Amino acid sequence: MPSGSFSDPLSTHNRSRDRRSYVNGEMIRGITNGDDAVLVGENFIGANDGVGAWAQKPRGHAALWSRLILHFWALEAERDASVTSTASTSHEPNPVAYLQTAYEHTLEATAAPNEWKGTTTACGALLHHVHEATSLEPVLYVTNLGDSQVMVVRPETKEIIYKTTEQWHWFDCPRQLGTNSPDTPKANAVMDKIRIREGDVVLAMSDGVVDNLWEHEVVQNIHESMQKLGQKDQSNAGDNAQEVDGHMLDVAKELVKAARNIAEDPYAESPFMERAVEEGLAMEGGESGIARGAFVLAHYDAGKLDDISVVAALCRRRKG
């Protein structure tokens, strides 16, 4: 997660001293970074990217949409965990159904009289297992809608084991959930099952990362971070869960720093700039601004200034 870049948790109109946000009597989970939202659980991580153009619209609140979708999504995953997470179960989780329920709950929570408009992409990774002859082996259920990304990296071999594919309506207009959008999880979300192993690093990232860093830069950054932290043999990482969490927080911070350096460099080359050139939308030495509905494209000749959010998780076997 970013270092010092997250905003305070979404405030409410409650006048009490408790400024934490609640919905349906529960504190809203996750954390907000601009219009992004990220969440870390024991076996679920996610990163949603709210569409910032809603800030210019009456009752627009993309950050609330990204946060609520992630909150309700995590709740649904937890509620089903009692069935899906026991060692003896053969029942499979259904992250797309969880996301559909989260979407419906968010529609209800943002409807009149407390109407808030917005849209958000959504990506999440849920850790589960499969039964082998003598053991349980990890399987990752990855769900994506839009252009945020889940990536699985094997640091010791510098391999990308898996990454999600961006979903766009057109350039820089991703599939998204929310106000006026035709997209729904049931119809448009993509779910993949990936066999992973201990020591793999799972990343959930907003497009502020993938628009500014090429894949090989992400992999190299993760590899170097894990080496610096003395985690060459990740499968034998320390027994202290809090210590490991701290290590992965540092890994995420380093990736955010690298993406931010490109985003703020007016002369940098970036994947976003490259795609813009392919679309014929870039102008050398200046800005190109093209409005498409509620979306404005600009600064194609450099890094892309955007909210940058990362969750980094390490696959480890429980002790005992």
N, C-alpha and C positions, 0 to 999 in steps of 0.2 A: 504494500500500500504506500501511497505517496508520503513523503516526510513533510509534515507541516502544511500540506496543501488542502487538506479536507476542511470544509466549512463545518460549523457547528451542526449538530443534529437539527433536523427541521423543526422549527419552532411552531407552537400552536398559539391560539388566542386565549389560552388559559392564563388567568392573572396570578395564579399561585407561583410560588418560588420554584417549583419543579418545572423546568423549561423543556423537559424531554417530551417527545412527541408520542401520542398514543392513537391507536385506531381500534375500534371494537373492544376497548378496555385493555389492549395489550400494547406495550411499548414497541414502537416501530423498529424493526431490526435493521442492521446494516449501518452504513455511514454514507454521507453525501459528499461529493467532490464536484463543485460546480453543478452541472446538470447530470453528472454521472452518479451512480450508486454502486457500492460494492458490499459484499457480505461474505463472512467466513464462518463456517460451521464445522462440526467434527467430521462430517463426511460430505459436505456440500459447500461449494464456492460459486460465486456469481459476480458478473459485472454487467450492468445495464447503462446505456448511454442515452440520456434524455435529449431530445432535439431542441437545441438552444433557441431556434427561431420563435418558439412559443413565448419567450420573454417579451416579445413585441406585440403579443396578442392580448386582448382583454381576457382576464381570468386565466391566463396562461401560466402553467407551473410544471414544466417538464421534469424538474428535479423531484417533485412529489410523485409523479407518475413512475419514474425509474425506481424510486425508493420503495413505493408501495408494491409494485409488481414483484420486486425481489423479496420483500418482507413476506408477502402471502405465499410466494413460491417456496420459500424455505419452510414455512409453517406446514404446508401440504406435504413436503418431503419428510418432515419430522413425524407428522401424524401417521404416515404410512410406514415409517421405519420400524414400528413395533411388529409389523407383519413381515417386512422385507429384510430386516437386518440380523435376524437370528441365524446362528450357524446351520441350523437344520432346515431352514426354509428353502423351498424351490420357487417361491413366488418372486416375480420380477417387479422392480419398481417401474413406474410409468411417468417419467419427468414431463412429457408433453401434456399429459392429463393434469399434472400438478400446475403447470404453467397456465393451462386453460382456466382452471379454477382460480388461480391468482389474478388473471386478467379480468374474470367476471367479478371478483371481489373488489378489484380496483375500480371498475366501472361503477359499482354500487357506492363505494366510498367517496368518489369524486363527482357524484350526481347531485342535482339540486336537492336541498337548498344550499349546500356547500359545494357549489360547482367549481371544479378546477379542470382546465383543459391542458392537454399535453400528449406527447407520444414518446416512446422509448424503444430502443432495441433491447434484446435480452439474450444473454448467454450464460449457461451454468454447467457445472460438472458435478455429478453425484457418484460417489465411490460405493461400489457394491462388491459382490464376490460370486465366484462360481465354484462348484464342488469338483475337486480333482480326486484322484484315487485315495490319497492320504492327507489332503490338506485343502484349505480354502485359498483361492487365488484371486487377486484384485481385478475387477472389471470397472471401467469408467463409463458412465452413461452421460454423454455430452449432448446438450440441447442448445440449438442456436436459432435465432430469428433476427436478421439484420446483419450489421457489419462489425459488431464487436467480435472478439475471437477467444476461443479456448485453444491452447496449444500444449502438447505434451512433449517435453524435452528430456532426453537421456543425457545428462551432462558429461558422463565419463567418456562417451563415444561421440559427443557433439551431434547427436541425431535428433531430428524432429520425428517423433513417433506418430504424431497425428496433429492436424489443425483443422478448424472449421473453415468452411467456404463462405465468403461474403454473399449476402443476398441483397440485391439492389432492384428497385423499380427502374431507375436510370442512374447515371453517374452522380454520386454524392447524395442520392436519395435512397437510403436503405429501406428494406421492409421494417415496419415498426408497429407497435401496439398502441392504440389510444384513439384520441379524438379524430374523427373523419378518416381514419385509416381503414382500408378494406382488409387488412391483414389480421389474422387470428392465429393463436398457437395451433389449434386443431387443424387448420387448413394449411398453414405455411411453415410452422416450426419443423426443423430437421433434427432427428435424434440418431446418434451413432453409439455403438458399443465398442469399446477399445480395450483389448487386453493390455494391461500395463504390469510393471513389476516394481518391487521395492527399490527406492532410490530415484524413480522418475519424478520430475518436477512438472506439476500441472499449473498452467497459467490461465487466468481469466483476465482479459484486457479490453478496455475500451479502444475505439479506433484512434484515439490520440497516440497510442503506441504504434499500431500497425501502419498508420499513415505516415509515420516519421522514421521508423526503423525497418530495414529489410530483414527477412527471416534469418539470414546468417549472422546479422548483428545481434539479434535477440539471443540466438543460440550461444554465440561467443560471450555475450554479456552474462548469461546464466552460468556458463562453464567457468568463467573467471570468478564470478561471485562465489560459487560453491567451493572453488579452490581456495579463495581467500579465507573462507570460513572454516577451512579444514575439513570439508565434507566430501573428500574424494571417494570415500566408501560410504555413500548415503544409506545403504541398507543397514549399516551398523552405527547410525547416528545416535547421539546421546540418548540416554534413557529418560532424561528430563524433558517432558513435553513442552514446558514453557521455554526452555532453552532452545529447542528446535523451532518453536514458533517465532522466537526472536531472530533466529538465523534467517528464516524465510521472510520475515519483515524486511531485513536488510537486503535480501535478494531483490525483493520488489522495489525497494527504494532505489537501488542501483539502476534498475531497468527504467524507472520513471525519470531518473536524472539523465540518462542517455537520450531518452525520447525528448525530454524538455530542451536539451542542448540543441537538437536539430530543429525543434519547433520554433525556437527563438532566434535561429540563425537565418538572416534574410538572404544568405548566399548558399545555403545548404541544398543538396539534392535529397529528394525524399521519394518514397513510393507514391505518395499522393501526387506530387508534382509529375512523376513519370506517367501516371494514369491520366492526369489532366492533359498532358501533351498528346497522349494517344487519342484522347477524345477531341483534340484540336481546340482546346480551350485556353491554352497558355499563351502568354505574351512575354517574350524575352525582355528582361530589364524593367519590368513594370508589373502592374496588377491587371488582372482580368476579372471583372465582376459580372456575373450572369445570374439573374434571378430566375428561379424556376419555382413558381408557386410561393411557398413560404421559405424556400431555401435559397441562400445566397452563396455563391462560390467566389472566392477571392484569393489573392496571394498564391497563385499557382507556381510561381517561380522560386519557391523556397520551401522550408518546412511548413507544416500546418499547425497554426496556433489552435489549440483545442484543450479541453479537459483531458488529463492523462491519468488513468486509473489502472492499477494492477493488483491482482491477488496472486500470490505464489504459494503453492502447497506442495508438500513432500509426501510421497506415498511411503508409509512405514507400517510394519506389522505391530499390532498391539502386543505389549509385553504381558505375559501371564495367561 
